[in-house]
Amino acid sequence: MSFTETEERQALRKAVTELGRKYGHEYTLKAARSGGHTTELWNEAGKLGYLGVNVPEEFGGGGGGIGDLAAVCEELGATGTGLLQMVVSPAICATIMARFGTDDQKQRWLPGFADGSVRMAFAITEPDAGSNAHKLTTTARRDGEGWILNGRKVYISCMDESQAVLVVGRTEDAKTGKLKPALFIVPTDAPGLEFQRIEMDVVSPDYQFSVFIDDVRLPADALVGSEDAALMQLFAGLNPERIMASAFAIGMGRFALDKAVEYAKTRTVWKEPIGAHQAVAHPLAQAKIELELAKLMTQKAAALYDAGDDMAAGEAANMAKFAAGEAVVKAVDAAVQTHGGNGLASEYGLGALVAASRLTRIAPVSREMILNFVAQFSLGLPKSY
Ligand SMILES: Cc1cc2nc3c(=O)[nH]c(=O)nc-3n(C[C@H](O)[C@H](O)[C@H](O)COP(=O)(O)OP(=O)(O)OC[C@H]3O[C@@H](n4cnc5c(N)ncnc54)[C@H](O)[C@@H]3O)c2cc1C
C-alpha cells in the first residue's frame, strides 16, 4: 500500500492545475453569471487528453483509471474552474460504454470521449423517483428491431451541451417491481425528446433540465449492455460518479480554503493578521483536515474500483462522497466567515460557492441515502424504508 501517488499522476495534477489557472475562477464566474458556458475550457482539456485519461488507449484515451480522472476533476476544482459534466460524461457514460458496450458502440463513442468531443448527459432521476430508483417509470417498448421510449426525467445536467443522453429506464417486460434497469443512448436532437431549463439558485455555468421523452424511436443499438445485467451495469457507472462527485467537492473545498488562508494572512484589523486569531485559524485547520480525510477515502475508492473490486469500491465511494460533501460545505462556510463582509461580495466569488457546495450533500446521492447504505450494508442494521 502506498500513500504517494505515482509520478505520472502527480505530473497530471500539475499540468491540469496549469490549465485551470490559465482560465481561473473569474472565467467560470463570468460564464455562470452571464448564462454562458465554459466550453473553451472543456474543449482545451479534451484536446490535451485530460477528459479521456480513463478511456482505453486503443480508443485514443489515456488508458488510466477513475483515480486519474478524479485527479483531473479535483485539480480543476481547486483552481475554481470545476467542470460539473466530468462527473457524468467521462465518468459514468464512458465507463459503462467501455465495460459493457458492443464493439460497434465502443468504436462509435469512445474516441469522442477520449478527446472530449463527445459530451453525454446521464438521466436517472424522475419526478417521482429521486432517491428511490426502484420507482422509475421510463419504459422502452420493443418496436421491430428497435425501441420506443417514453418517460420523464428531472435535474438532468448539461443537456444543452450534450450530443446524447444516457437514459436509465426499464423494458416493458420489467415494468414494475424492483428496478431492472436498461440503459439507452438517446441523441439530444431525437424527435420526441424535449428539454427545458430548470431555474436554479446555484451559480454555475452548467445548467439543469427537465427532460420529456415522448415516443422516441431508437435503433436496436441504442441499448447499452444487456437487458438482464440489471443493477450491476448501472453501478459500474454510479460508483465512478460518486468518486467524481467527491473529487469535485474536494477541489471546490480546496479552492475556498486557499482563498481563505491567503486572506487570513493579509487582512489586518488589529495588530496581527486575522489568521493569528484561533477563532479564524481553527475552522480553516479543521477544513484542511476534513478535506484531506475525504480525499484519502476518495483515493481508496478509486483504487478499489480501478482494481476491479466493485463491491468494496461501492462502500468506499459512498463514504467518500459523504465525507467530501460534509467537508466542502464546512470549508466554504469557513472561507466566507474568514472574509467577513467580503465573503458575500461578488468580487470575491465565495458567496457563489455556498449553494454549489451545498449541492454535494444532495446529489448524485443524498447524505441520508448514504447513511442508510452504511447502516444497512456496513453495519448490518435493519432497513427502515
Ligand atoms: C444541481 C443538480 C444536478 C443534478 N444532476 C443530475 C443528473 O445529471 N442526472 C440525474 O439523473 N440526476 C441529477 N440530479 C438529481 C439528484 O441526483 C437528485 O436530486 C438526488 O438523487 C435526490 O433525489 P430527489 O431530489 O428526488 O430527492 P428525494 O428523493 O425526494 O429526497 C428528498 C429528501 O428526503 C431524503 N430521503 C428520501 N428517502 C429517504 C430515506 N429512505 N431515508 C432517509 N432520507 C430519505 C433525501 O435524502 C432528501 O434529503 C441533480 C440534482 C441537482 C440538484
The ligand as an SDF file (V2000), in Angstrom:
LIG
                    3D

 53 58  0  0  0  0  0  0  0  0999 V2000
  -27.6370   20.5280   -9.4970 C   0  0  0  0  0  0  0  0  0  0  0  0
  -28.1480   19.1280   -9.6470 C   0  0  0  0  0  0  0  0  0  0  0  0
  -27.6740   18.3360  -10.6750 C   0  0  0  0  0  0  0  0  0  0  0  0
  -28.1920   17.0580  -10.8730 C   0  0  0  0  0  0  0  0  0  0  0  0
  -27.7790   16.3280  -11.9600 N   0  0  0  0  0  0  0  0  0  0  0  0
  -28.4000   15.1510  -12.2380 C   0  0  0  0  0  0  0  0  0  0  0  0
  -28.1090   14.4630  -13.4620 C   0  0  0  0  0  0  0  0  0  0  0  0
  -27.2940   14.9250  -14.2880 O   0  0  0  0  0  0  0  0  0  0  0  0
  -28.7600   13.2940  -13.7140 N   0  0  0  0  0  0  0  0  0  0  0  0
  -29.6770   12.7740  -12.8440 C   0  0  0  0  0  0  0  0  0  0  0  0
  -30.2300   11.7240  -13.1380 O   0  0  0  0  0  0  0  0  0  0  0  0
  -29.9730   13.4160  -11.6790 N   0  0  0  0  0  0  0  0  0  0  0  0
  -29.3700   14.5820  -11.3590 C   0  0  0  0  0  0  0  0  0  0  0  0
  -29.6840   15.2640  -10.1900 N   0  0  0  0  0  0  0  0  0  0  0  0
  -30.7020   14.7130   -9.2910 C   0  0  0  0  0  0  0  0  0  0  0  0
  -30.1500   14.2230   -7.9580 C   0  0  0  0  0  0  0  0  0  0  0  0
  -29.4090   13.0480   -8.1530 O   0  0  0  0  0  0  0  0  0  0  0  0
  -31.3400   14.0470   -7.0080 C   0  0  0  0  0  0  0  0  0  0  0  0
  -31.7800   15.3690   -6.6860 O   0  0  0  0  0  0  0  0  0  0  0  0
  -30.9820   13.2810   -5.7510 C   0  0  0  0  0  0  0  0  0  0  0  0
  -30.7100   11.9440   -6.0530 O   0  0  0  0  0  0  0  0  0  0  0  0
  -32.1090   13.3260   -4.7040 C   0  0  0  0  0  0  0  0  0  0  0  0
  -33.3360   12.9730   -5.2710 O   0  0  0  0  0  0  0  0  0  0  0  0
  -34.6080   13.9240   -5.0780 P   0  0  0  0  0  0  0  0  0  0  0  0
  -34.1940   15.3170   -5.4210 O   0  0  0  0  0  0  0  0  0  0  0  0
  -35.7520   13.3490   -5.8160 O   0  0  0  0  0  0  0  0  0  0  0  0
  -34.8860   13.9060   -3.5450 O   0  0  0  0  0  0  0  0  0  0  0  0
  -35.8990   12.9200   -2.7850 P   0  0  0  0  0  0  0  0  0  0  0  0
  -35.6400   11.5120   -3.1450 O   0  0  0  0  0  0  0  0  0  0  0  0
  -37.2750   13.4480   -2.9200 O   0  0  0  0  0  0  0  0  0  0  0  0
  -35.4270   13.1480   -1.2830 O   0  0  0  0  0  0  0  0  0  0  0  0
  -35.7260   14.3300   -0.5560 C   0  0  0  0  0  0  0  0  0  0  0  0
  -35.0550   14.2570    0.8170 C   0  0  0  0  0  0  0  0  0  0  0  0
  -35.5450   13.1140    1.5290 O   0  0  0  0  0  0  0  0  0  0  0  0
  -34.4740   12.2910    1.9190 C   0  0  0  0  0  0  0  0  0  0  0  0
  -34.8740   10.8800    1.8310 N   0  0  0  0  0  0  0  0  0  0  0  0
  -35.5120   10.2360    0.8140 C   0  0  0  0  0  0  0  0  0  0  0  0
  -35.6870    8.9450    1.0940 N   0  0  0  0  0  0  0  0  0  0  0  0
  -35.1360    8.7300    2.3090 C   0  0  0  0  0  0  0  0  0  0  0  0
  -34.9760    7.5930    3.1410 C   0  0  0  0  0  0  0  0  0  0  0  0
  -35.3970    6.3760    2.7940 N   0  0  0  0  0  0  0  0  0  0  0  0
  -34.3340    7.7600    4.3190 N   0  0  0  0  0  0  0  0  0  0  0  0
  -33.8740    8.9760    4.7030 C   0  0  0  0  0  0  0  0  0  0  0  0
  -33.9980   10.0890    3.9500 N   0  0  0  0  0  0  0  0  0  0  0  0
  -34.6160    9.9750    2.7840 C   0  0  0  0  0  0  0  0  0  0  0  0
  -33.3470   12.5920    0.9300 C   0  0  0  0  0  0  0  0  0  0  0  0
  -32.0870   12.2900    1.4590 O   0  0  0  0  0  0  0  0  0  0  0  0
  -33.5460   14.0880    0.7120 C   0  0  0  0  0  0  0  0  0  0  0  0
  -32.9070   14.8020    1.7380 O   0  0  0  0  0  0  0  0  0  0  0  0
  -29.1570   16.5350   -9.9660 C   0  0  0  0  0  0  0  0  0  0  0  0
  -29.5910   17.3210   -8.8930 C   0  0  0  0  0  0  0  0  0  0  0  0
  -29.1240   18.6100   -8.7370 C   0  0  0  0  0  0  0  0  0  0  0  0
  -29.6520   19.4430   -7.5920 C   0  0  0  0  0  0  0  0  0  0  0  0
  1  2  1  0
  2  3  1  0
  2 52  2  0
  3  4  2  0
  4  5  1  0
  4 50  1  0
  5  6  2  0
  6  7  1  0
  6 13  1  0
  7  8  2  0
  7  9  1  0
  9 10  1  0
 10 11  2  0
 10 12  1  0
 12 13  2  0
 13 14  1  0
 14 15  1  0
 14 50  1  0
 15 16  1  0
 16 17  1  0
 16 18  1  0
 18 19  1  0
 18 20  1  0
 20 21  1  0
 20 22  1  0
 22 23  1  0
 23 24  1  0
 24 25  2  0
 24 26  1  0
 24 27  1  0
 27 28  1  0
 28 29  2  0
 28 30  1  0
 28 31  1  0
 31 32  1  0
 32 33  1  0
 33 34  1  0
 33 48  1  0
 34 35  1  0
 35 36  1  0
 35 46  1  0
 36 37  1  0
 36 45  1  0
 37 38  2  0
 38 39  1  0
 39 40  1  0
 39 45  2  0
 40 41  1  0
 40 42  2  0
 42 43  1  0
 43 44  2  0
 44 45  1  0
 46 47  1  0
 46 48  1  0
 48 49  1  0
 50 51  2  0
 51 52  1  0
 52 53  1  0
M  END
$$$$
